[in-house]
Amino acid sequence: MDKLLEVKDLKTYFYTDDGIVKAVDGVNFSVESGKTIGIVGESGCGKSVTAMSILRLIPDPPGKIVNGEVLFDGKDLTKVSEEELRHIRGNDISVIFQEPMTSLNPVFTVGYQIMEALMLHQKLSEEEAKKKAIEMIKLVGIPRADKIVDEYPHQLSGGMRQRVMIAMALSCQPKLLIADEPTTALDVTIQAQILELMNELKNKLNTSIMLITHDLGVVAEMSDHVIVMYSGKVVEDAPVDELFKNPRHPYTIGLMNSIPSLIEEGQRLESIKGAVPNPLYLPKGCYFYPRCKFATDECRSGQPKLREIAPGHKVSCFRAEEVTK
């Protein structure tokens, strides 16, 4: 299977007055053509910064990609010119941003904001682009598309704005779709429609999807492969069936034990004790050890490396072979 995207030893740091925040610290993964990779983890673990680093959308200062390669179709996106990157953004790689209210421009109609990418990348006329924008608005399940196309973001509900963002991202039929919490503001029925729409795009156009979410149910339904992140690092990397059947990192197990649908009848819901560590004051050893019930002295002093414990299944844990649900 061809690898559309390869991220190698990516490090993105933020230089603040209080110190260096290692938001992404040595991340490695790949996305195959026509496949979906799910990226999961608590808020602040580096999921969104990883996604924004791929397209060099990190604000500089204070952020900076200090190391690594991002190979897309064989090109290292960390080294291409800004002009070349502009042709890739929104055309070959599209993003569904997490916050539709801040991502949409309040002074332009939603229709114009969809049309802009179509006119720029697909070279459509204004009339053709408007027609296509109305089609895309219908496609994401917004009624009265011919009227909505001329409305402004503040005239729409949160869920409708989110669907407009999805219409924008899908309009140029990208090779890679980065979906950062794409269904956060949507009700359950619309969420199912949007996930189905993303799957249709994947199957019809061989689009790859990088899905960032907190929702393990969405990951189980949509993903072919999953990476679990914690404090800027990948702690588990496995095919979706293998991960749900045989999780090996204590953090992954903690996430799964906190979901009602995945626990057995009569079993109490668990929570992961403690909180994500302050990125300015990370523990010396494994970053998860203060919250881990399996921790030993080795975990407190050394940093575990990501290693393969089964074909295609990698874990960053000294005791991965002993850890069970």
C-alpha positions in Angstrom: 0.0 0.0 0.0 1.4 3.5 -1.0 2.1 5.9 1.9 0.6 9.2 1.1 1.9 10.9 4.2 4.9 10.1 6.3 5.7 12.0 9.5 9.2 11.3 10.8 10.6 12.4 14.2 8.5 15.6 14.2 9.3 18.1 16.9 7.3 21.3 17.4 8.2 23.5 20.3 6.8 26.7 21.7 9.2 29.2 23.1 7.5 31.1 26.0 8.7 33.5 28.7 8.3 30.6 31.2 10.3 28.1 29.2 10.1 25.7 26.2 6.9 23.8 25.7 7.6 20.5 23.7 4.1 20.3 22.3 5.1 17.6 19.7 8.2 15.7 20.7 9.5 13.0 18.2 6.2 11.9 16.6 6.3 9.2 13.9 3.4 7.8 11.8 2.2 7.3 8.3 -1.1 7.5 6.4 -1.7 5.2 3.5 -3.6 6.2 0.4 -7.4 5.7 0.9 -7.0 4.9 4.6 -8.1 6.6 7.8 -5.8 7.1 10.7 -7.4 8.1 14.1 -5.4 10.2 16.5 -6.7 10.1 20.1 -5.8 11.5 23.5 -6.8 14.0 26.1 -6.8 17.8 25.4 -3.3 19.2 25.4 -1.6 16.0 24.3 -0.4 17.4 20.9 -3.0 16.1 18.4 -3.9 19.5 16.9 -0.4 20.8 16.9 0.7 17.7 15.0 -2.0 18.4 12.4 -1.1 22.1 12.1 2.6 21.3 11.8 1.9 19.2 8.7 0.7 22.3 6.9 3.2 24.7 8.7 0.3 26.6 10.2 2.1 27.0 13.6 2.3 30.7 14.6 6.0 31.7 14.5 6.8 33.1 17.1 6.3 31.5 19.5 6.0 28.1 17.8 8.7 26.4 15.6 9.1 23.1 13.9 12.6 22.3 15.2 13.1 18.8 13.7 11.6 16.2 11.5 10.2 15.5 8.0 6.7 15.6 6.7 6.7 13.7 3.4 3.6 14.2 1.3 3.6 12.5 -2.1 7.3 12.3 -1.7 7.8 16.0 -1.0 9.1 17.2 2.4 6.5 19.9 3.4 8.9 21.4 6.0 11.2 22.4 3.2 9.0 23.5 0.2 8.5 27.2 -0.5 5.5 29.1 0.9 4.1 29.6 -2.6 4.2 25.8 -3.3 2.6 25.2 0.1 -0.3 27.5 -0.7 -1.1 25.3 -3.8 -1.2 22.3 -1.5 -3.2 23.8 1.3 -7.0 23.6 0.6 -6.4 21.6 -2.6 -4.3 18.5 -2.0 -4.6 18.7 1.8 -7.7 20.2 3.4 -8.5 20.8 7.1 -11.8 20.8 9.0 -10.9 23.1 11.9 -12.1 22.5 15.4 -13.6 26.0 15.9 -15.9 27.0 13.1 -16.7 30.4 14.5 -13.1 31.5 14.6 -12.1 29.7 11.4 -14.8 31.4 9.2 -14.4 35.0 8.2 -17.3 37.1 9.6 -17.2 39.7 6.8 -17.6 37.2 3.9 -20.7 35.1 3.0 -20.2 31.4 3.6 -20.8 30.8 -0.1 -17.9 33.1 -1.0 -15.6 31.3 1.4 -16.3 27.9 -0.2 -16.1 29.5 -3.7 -12.7 31.1 -3.0 -10.8 27.8 -2.9 -12.7 26.5 -6.0 -11.8 29.6 -8.0 -8.2 29.6 -6.8 -7.3 25.8 -7.1 -9.9 24.5 -9.6 -9.8 27.6 -11.8 -13.7 27.7 -11.9 -15.5 30.9 -12.9 -17.5 32.7 -10.2 -20.8 31.3 -11.6 -19.4 27.7 -11.7 -17.9 28.1 -8.2 -21.2 29.3 -6.8 -23.1 26.4 -8.3 -20.5 24.0 -6.9 -20.7 25.8 -3.4 -24.5 25.2 -3.4 -24.0 21.5 -4.3 -21.5 21.2 -1.4 -23.8 22.9 1.1 -26.6 20.5 0.1 -24.1 17.6 0.4 -23.4 18.3 4.1 -27.1 18.3 4.9 -27.9 22.0 5.2 -31.5 22.9 3.9 -32.2 25.9 1.7 -28.7 25.8 0.2 -29.5 28.4 -2.5 -30.3 30.9 0.3 -27.6 29.8 2.9 -24.9 30.4 0.2 -25.5 34.2 0.5 -25.6 34.3 4.3 -22.9 35.2 6.8 -21.4 33.0 9.6 -23.2 34.9 12.4 -26.6 34.0 10.7 -26.0 30.3 11.1 -26.1 28.0 14.1 -23.0 26.4 15.5 -23.8 23.1 13.8 -24.5 24.7 10.5 -21.2 26.6 10.7 -19.4 23.3 11.3 -21.0 21.8 8.3 -20.0 24.8 6.2 -16.4 24.1 7.3 -16.8 20.5 6.2 -18.2 21.7 2.8 -15.2 24.0 2.4 -12.7 21.2 3.2 -14.3 18.7 0.8 -15.0 21.1 -2.1 -11.6 20.5 -3.9 -11.7 16.8 -3.4 -8.4 16.6 -1.4 -6.0 13.7 -1.4 -5.7 14.1 2.4 -8.4 15.4 4.7 -7.3 16.5 8.2 -10.4 16.4 10.4 -9.9 18.1 13.8 -12.9 17.1 15.9 -15.2 17.3 12.8 -18.4 16.5 14.6 -17.9 18.3 17.9 -20.8 20.8 17.4 -23.2 18.5 15.7 -26.1 16.5 17.1 -26.0 12.7 16.8 -28.1 12.3 13.6 -26.0 14.9 11.7 -22.8 13.5 13.2 -23.7 10.1 11.6 -24.4 11.8 8.3 -21.1 13.6 8.3 -19.1 10.5 9.1 -20.9 8.7 6.4 -20.1 11.5 4.0 -16.4 11.4 4.9 -16.4 7.6 4.3 -18.1 8.0 0.9 -15.4 10.6 -0.1 -12.7 8.2 1.0 -14.2 5.3 -1.0 -15.1 7.3 -4.1 -12.0 9.4 -4.4 -9.4 7.3 -2.5 -9.0 10.2 -0.1 -7.0 9.6 3.0 -8.3 10.9 6.3 -6.4 12.0 9.5 -9.1 12.0 12.1 -8.4 13.8 15.4 -10.9 13.1 18.1 -11.6 12.3 21.8 -14.4 9.9 20.8 -13.2 6.3 20.7 -16.6 5.3 19.3 -15.9 7.4 16.2 -12.4 6.0 16.0 -13.7 2.5 16.1 -16.2 3.2 13.3 -14.0 5.3 11.0 -10.4 4.3 11.4 -8.2 1.7 9.9 -5.3 2.5 12.1 -5.0 4.4 15.5 -2.3 6.3 17.3 -2.7 7.3 20.9 -0.8 10.5 22.0 0.1 11.6 25.5 2.2 14.7 26.4 3.5 15.3 22.8 4.5 11.6 22.2 2.9 8.6 20.6 2.4 6.0 23.3 0.6 3.3 21.2 0.3 2.7 17.5 -1.8 -0.2 16.1 -4.4 -1.3 13.6 -7.9 -0.4 14.9 -9.1 -4.0 15.6 -5.8 -4.9 17.3 -5.9 -1.8 19.5 -9.5 -2.4 20.8 -8.9 -6.1 21.2 -5.5 -5.9 22.8 -4.6 -2.4 24.2 -1.1 -2.5 25.8 -0.4 0.9 27.1 -1.9 1.7 30.6 -3.1 5.1 29.2 -5.0 3.4 26.3 -6.6 1.0 28.7 -7.6 3.9 31.0 -9.3 5.6 28.0 -11.2 2.5 27.1 -12.3 1.7 30.7 -13.8 5.2 30.9 -16.3 4.5 28.0 -19.7 3.0 29.1 -20.2 1.0 25.8 -16.9 -0.8 26.2 -17.2 -2.0 29.8 -18.9 -5.2 30.9 -22.3 -5.2 32.7 -21.9 -4.5 36.4 -18.4 -3.1 36.0 -17.9 0.4 37.3 -16.7 3.2 35.0 -13.1 4.1 35.8 -11.4 7.4 35.5 -7.7 8.0 35.0 -6.4 9.5 38.2 -4.6 12.8 38.2 -4.1 15.2 35.3 -2.0 15.6 32.2 1.4 17.0 33.4 2.3 20.7 32.9 4.4 20.7 29.7 6.9 23.0 31.3 7.5 20.6 34.2 7.4 17.1 32.7 8.3 14.1 34.9 11.9 12.7 34.5 10.8 9.2 33.5 7.8 8.1 31.6 5.4 11.0 31.4 2.4 8.8 32.3 4.0 7.2 35.4 2.4 9.6 38.1 -1.0 8.4 36.9 -0.1 4.7 36.2 -1.0 1.9 38.5 1.6 -0.4 36.8 4.5 2.1 37.4 7.9 0.8 38.7 11.2 2.5 39.6 12.3 2.0 36.0 9.3 4.0 34.8 10.2 6.8 37.2 13.8 7.1 35.9 13.8 6.2 32.2 11.9 7.3 29.1 10.4 4.2 27.3 10.9 4.1 23.5 8.2 3.2 21.0 8.8 -0.5 20.2 7.0 -3.2 18.2 5.5 -5.9 20.5 3.4 -7.6 17.7 3.3 -7.2 13.9 2.2 -3.5 13.3 1.5 -2.9 17.0 3.9 -0.5 18.8 3.9 0.6 22.4 5.9 3.0 24.5 5.9 1.2 27.8 8.5 -0.8 29.8 5.8 -3.3 31.0 3.7 -3.6 27.8 3.9 -7.4 27.8 2.5 -7.6 31.4 -0.2 -4.9 31.1 -3.8 -6.1 30.7 -7.2 -4.5 30.7 
